[in-house]
Amino acid sequence: MDDYLVRATAAQAQIRAFAISSRDLVETARNRHDLSPVVTAGLGRLMTGACMMGSMLKGEQDILTLQISGTGPVGGLTVTADGKGNVKGYAQVPQAMMPPNAQGKLDVGGVIGDGYLTVIKDMGMKDPYSSQVALQTGEIGDDLTYYFAASEQVPSSVALGVLMEKNNTVKQAGGFLIQLMPFAQEEVIRKLEERLCGLAPVTTLLEEGNTPEQILTLLLGDMELEITDKMPVQFSCNCTKERVKKVLISLGREELQDMIEEGKEVELHCHFCNTNYVFSVDELRELV
């Protein structure tokens, strides 16, 4: 199943819903950054959540950034997404390790530790919108749920999951995001809460062969569920050598001249996709 995201409404637009399958994009991140299993799970969950949140952006150039900083071994995670299904991300310490938790599962909360989630929305205004909340569990889904309640005052439920193979590749990844509109009736709220309590984990649902549409059907199928949109999602970095050239040029003629006089090639690294760009002394002269 290729990665994709669906958007939907239910209960006569009293509920807004999103669901996503994201195995390939999480595996791409794992492979590019050589991530440990527990960091793959943490970064994969954050990228999956960012894809769904990014699909809420209105403008063509709007960008969403999610940053997690914690006291745990991984240090922090950074992810950006747009409204077209493109997402990229990296971990400060890609190979951070943590023993399994009490349930024998990957301890994402432990590898992240205590800290903060920062949400930045760059919508082309003078200053980007930025909001920060304390991490609740470090398990990502709980923290995004809390962010929506505390910063946007939107009652939400965010479920995210990454399941690893025994060879440490990604077996399943995905999630859903359910939000209640301000005019949601008590009966609708009660029914949704019951469904959420009785639902299996996301990775279990994906392992059983459920698609994003079927996951939403399990939750909202008898509540006038209407799928309104479907779009592919993918790990995608927009860095190019031309973009990196502009970064070098922005340093100024004097700084570039110093690099040339050192007589060594210059290497710049993209954190998001782990690509290195090398510029020879002759190329630096051209930039000057």
URFEN-V494175 format. One record per residue. N is the residue number from 1. SS is DSSP state (2 for helix, 1 for strand, 0 for the rest). Layout:
BEGIN
N:SS
N:SS
END
This chain:
BEGIN
1:0
2:0
3:0
4:1
5:1
6:1
7:1
8:1
9:1
10:1
11:0
12:0
13:0
14:0
15:1
16:1
17:1
18:1
19:1
20:1
21:1
22:0
23:2
24:2
25:2
26:2
27:2
28:2
29:2
30:2
31:2
32:2
33:2
34:0
35:0
36:0
37:2
38:2
39:2
40:2
41:2
42:2
43:2
44:2
45:2
46:2
47:2
48:2
49:2
50:2
51:2
52:2
53:2
54:2
55:0
56:0
57:0
58:0
59:0
60:0
61:0
62:0
63:1
64:1
65:1
66:1
67:1
68:1
69:1
70:1
71:0
72:0
73:0
74:0
75:0
76:1
77:1
78:1
79:1
80:1
81:1
82:0
83:0
84:0
85:0
86:1
87:1
88:1
89:1
90:1
91:1
92:0
93:0
94:0
95:0
96:0
97:0
98:0
99:0
100:0
101:0
102:0
103:0
104:0
105:0
106:0
107:0
108:2
109:2
110:2
111:2
112:2
113:0
114:0
115:1
116:1
117:1
118:1
119:1
120:1
121:1
122:1
123:0
124:0
125:0
126:0
127:0
128:0
129:1
130:1
131:1
132:1
133:1
134:1
135:0
136:0
137:0
138:0
139:0
140:0
141:2
142:2
143:2
144:2
145:2
146:2
147:2
148:2
149:2
150:2
151:2
152:0
153:0
154:0
155:0
156:1
157:1
158:1
159:1
160:1
161:1
162:1
163:1
164:1
165:0
166:0
167:0
168:0
169:0
170:1
171:1
172:1
173:1
174:1
175:1
176:1
177:1
178:1
179:1
180:1
181:0
182:0
183:0
184:0
185:0
186:2
187:2
188:2
189:2
190:2
191:2
192:2
193:2
194:2
195:2
196:2
197:2
198:2
199:0
200:0
201:0
202:2
203:2
204:2
205:2
206:2
207:2
208:0
209:0
210:0
211:0
212:2
213:2
214:2
215:2
216:2
217:2
218:2
219:2
220:2
221:0
222:0
223:0
224:0
225:0
226:1
227:1
228:1
229:1
230:1
231:1
232:1
233:0
234:1
235:1
236:0
237:0
238:0
239:0
240:0
241:2
242:2
243:2
244:2
245:2
246:2
247:2
248:2
249:2
250:2
251:0
252:0
253:2
254:2
255:2
256:2
257:2
258:2
259:2
260:2
261:2
262:2
263:0
264:0
265:0
266:1
267:1
268:1
269:1
270:1
271:0
272:0
273:0
274:0
275:1
276:1
277:1
278:1
279:1
280:0
281:2
282:2
283:2
284:2
285:2
286:2
287:2
288:0
END
